[in-house]
Amino acid sequence: MPNTAPESSAETTTSLHVAVAVIVNDRGEVLIAKRPEHLHQGGLWEFPGGKLEPGEVVTQALRRELDEELGVRIESARPLIRVHHQYPECPVLLDVWRVDRYQGEAHGREGQPIAWVEPEQLPDYRFPVANFPIVTAVRLPDRYLVTPEPCDDFELFLSRLEQCLRSGVRLVQLRAKKLNVTGCRELVRRVISLVNSYGARLLLNSDPDLAGVPGADGIHLTSTQLLSLERRPLPFWQWVAASCHNERELLHAAHIGVDFAVVSPVQPTLSHPHAGCLGWERLFQLTERVPFPVYALGGMRDEHLQPAHSHGAQGIAAIRGIWGE
């Protein structure tokens, strides 16, 4: 199990450090377990794992806990999200890793009920509050396509979008700020039909009047739009994302309750080659400040997925790096 994330032991943090596993089987289902009634948060579902013992690093704790709780041995895992949460009793750090390959047949070795659940069904289960960001992260892919501004040739635009969907893209931000509302409505309807046919999600970054177009999965807020809001603009069954560039914007995104954010620029880009870049270490520091998944944007390509994961990000967001030149 490669370990490229910053790891700390139970002795180096004031929070209760908990190793958590999101175990995914060959069908894409996720394993959850039910907490015993007599324990804190008893009767709620959770992702398996447990606190680090003195001197342990998170990967060691994951191996031990999954063997003890479920009888499985990890073959491959990567960082998914780190969640800081303040319970009345004490602060906790949930250090969450995604496990895609393992040996053994999972079963409740301590008598706990377990279930394999489709990611989209997870919101139907009752979890501790600290697990909510994990549920969101499990439901999101690790690549977020930001489209370029549509050209006048809608057929060409839709053809290129379909190529991206065929390559596995499952989360799309349609950025269309220059089209008039009539033209944008026509394009949005066609994009929704195409994206839905591939089982992907579509977020709109366009005229605010289009936010409620039937079939869209939610909206993506610019940083200006974000800072103008004091509450979440859509109900919780629709997605709300935001573009952020600094800690102030990220904290405001947390204040209004976004589902995830895009942070930029992490690396130099062709469009802004001389802009100041955050870099990977600063990205990690920013992800530690907020209770939701974050995508790295700016100069991102598929080869940046691993450093993004190991620095606290859900994955990468990109225009050229996914759409192409």
N, C-alpha and C positions, 0 to 999 in steps of 0.2 A: 504494500500500500504506500504509494509515494506520498511524502509529506513535504510540501513546498510552502505551506502556510506558516505564518508566525505562530509558534507554539509556546505556551507557557505552562508551568506546572502549578499544582494546587497551592504551592507555597509562595507564589509570586503575585497573588492578586487578593484584594480585599473582598471581592465578590465570591460567592459560592460558584466554583467553576464546574460546569456540567457538560460532559461529552454526550452528544445526541446524534443518532443515526437516522437518516431517511433512507430506508432500504427499498430498492425498486426491483421488482422481479421482471422476468422476460416479457410479461404482458403489459408492463408499464404501470402496474399497481403498486401502491405504497403500503408498507406494513405499519399498523398502529396497534397499541396495546392499551388495555383499560387498567387504570390505577385501582388498587384495592380500596375498598370503602373506608377502612380504618386509617388510611394515610392522609396527609395533607393533600388537598385537591382530589380526594377519593371519589371514585365513580366517573371521573372524566377520562377521556382518551388522551393519549400522548404518543410521542415518538420515542422509541426505546433508547435507553442510555442510562447514565448515572454520573455521580460526582467523581472527580479525580481524587485518587488517593495521594497522600503526601509524596512528592518526588516524581509523580507520573506526568507524562505529557499526554495530550488529548488522544493521539493515535493509540497509545498503549491502553488508555482507559476504554476506548471504543472496542478494541479487541477483547479485553477482559469482560466488559459488560455484555456484549452481544453473545459471547460464549456462555456466560452465566445465566443470562435471561432467556436466550432463544436457541442456544445450541448451534449457532452458525459461526463460521470463520471467514473473516473479510479477506477478499482477494484484491479488490480495487476500490478506492474511495477518494473523494476530493472535497475540499471545503465548499459549503453551500452558503451559509450565512452565520453571523455571530449576533446574538440578540442579548442586549443588556436590559434587564428588567428589575424594577424595584418592588419587591413584595414587602408587605408590612413587617415580616419577620427579618428579612435580610435581602440585600441585592444579589442577583444571580447573573451569571454569564452562561448562556446556552451556546456552546461551540458546536455548530451543526455541520455534519459531513454527509454527503450523498454517497451511498454504497450501491454500486451497480453490479458488482460481481462478488459472489460469496459461495462458500461450500456449506452443505448441510441443509436440512429442511427445518425452517423456522417453526418453533412450537413454544408455548408458554411453559418454560421449565420451572417457574415459580408458581404455577397455577393460574397465571393471569390470562384473561381472554385476549386473543389477538384477532386482527382482521386485515385482509388485503383489500384496499380501497382504491377506486379510480381517483386520480388527483382532483377532478372536478366535483367529486362527491364529498371531499374532505370538509367543506363548509357546513355540511349537514350534521357533522359530529360535534359534540361538546368538548372543547379543549381548554386547558388553562390559558389565561390571557397571554402569558409569555409565549405561548406557542402560535399565536395568530400570525406573526411575521413568517414563521416557518411554513404555515399553510399557504401563504401567498407565494413564497419562494418556490415551493414544490409545484405550484400551478403555472409558473412562468418558465419559458425556455431560456437558454443562455445566449441567444442571439436576438437582437431587436433591430429590425430593418427600419431605417428612416428614409423615406423616398425622397429623391430630388424633386424640385418643383416640376409639375407636369408640363410637358411640351404641348403645343397645339395639336399634335398628332396623338389622340387618345389611344388609337390602336397600337401604336408603337410602345406607348407607356404601359398599356395593359399586357402586351406581349412580354416585355422585360419583367414586369411584376410576376407574371406566371412562371417565368424561368426561375425566379428567386423562390417562389413557393414550391416548385418541383425540387429544388435543391434542399428543401427541408425547413425553410423559414416559416415560423408559426406565430410571429408577433410582428405587426406592421404598423408603423405610424405614417399615415398619409399626410404629408406636409404640402398643403396647397393654399398658399396665402395670396397668390397673384391672380388667380382665376376670378372672374366675376361670379357672383352667387349662383346665377343660372347655370353657367358652365360647370361650376363646382358641384352643384347638385347632381347633374347628369353623370359626372365622373364618379362621384361618391357612390351612387347607386350601382354603377358597373363594378367598381372596386369591391363593394360589399359582396356582391354576387360571386365574384371570383375568389375572394378570400374565404368566404364561407364554404365554397366547394372544396377547399383543401383543409377544412377544419381548423383554420387559423383565426386569429383575433385581429381586429382593426381598431386603432385609435385615431381620432381625427385631430389634426393640428391645422385648423383653418378658421374661417369666419365663425364666430361664436354662435351665429344663428343656425349653424349646421350641426350643433352639438347633439341635438335630439333626433337626428335622422334615423328612422327605423332600421335596425340591422347592424348599426355600428356598436362596437363593444364598449366604447368609452371615449374619453378625450385626453389629449396631451396638452398641458398648459405650458406656455412660454414662461420664463422667469418673471416677466412683467405682469402677465395675467395672474400668476401665482401670488405675487406680493400684493395684488389688489383685492384678494379674497380673504375673508375671515372665517369661512367655513367651506366644507367640501361641496362642490357644485353639483354633484350627481349622487344618486342613492348608492348604497354599498353593493348592490348587485351589478353595477357597472364599474368599469375600470377608470381610475383617475391617475394619470402620471404627470410628471412635471420636469422641466429642464432647470437644473441648478448649477451654479458655478462656485459657490462658496458656502461656508457654514451657516451664515444668516439665512440664505434661501432654503437650505436643507431643513433647518429647524422650523422655518415657517411652513414648509411642506408637511412636516410632522404635525404641526399645530392644526392644520386644516384636515389632516387625515388622508393624504394621498396613499395609493397602493404601492407605488414605486417611483423612483426618480432616475434621471440620467444626469451624470456629472461630467462636465467638460471644462476646458480641454485637458485630457490626460497626457496626450502626446502631440507633437506638432502635426498640423494638417496642411494640405495643399492650398486650401482656401484661406488659411490664416497662418502662414509659415512663421511669422515673427511674434505671434501672440505668446504671452507667458503661459507655460504649461504647469499643471499641478504635479505631474509625476506620480509614480506608483505609491510611494510612501505616504504622500499627502492624501491620495485617494483612500488608502487604508484608514488613516486618521479620521477622515470624514465619514466613512461607512460606520465607524464605531460610535458616531454621535446620533444615529437615527435608527428607529425601529422598523425599517422597511428595506426591501431589496433595492440595490443601486446598480445601474449599468454604467460602465466606463465608455465615454464617447471622446473622439478626437484621435485621428490616426489609427483607428482600430481595424485589425484584420483577424482572420481565424487564428493566426499564430499567437495572438494576444489573449486568447481565452484562458490559457493556463496562468499567466501572471495576473490576469483580472481575478480569477477565482482565488488565487493565493493572497490577494490583497483586499479581500472582503467583498468583491463585487459579484453580483448575480451572473454577469457575463459582459458581453460587449454590445454596444449600439453603434451603428455605422451607416453611412450613406455609400460612399465609394467602395468601402471594404466588403460590402455585401451586394450592393446593386451593380457595381462595376463602373468603369469609366464611361 
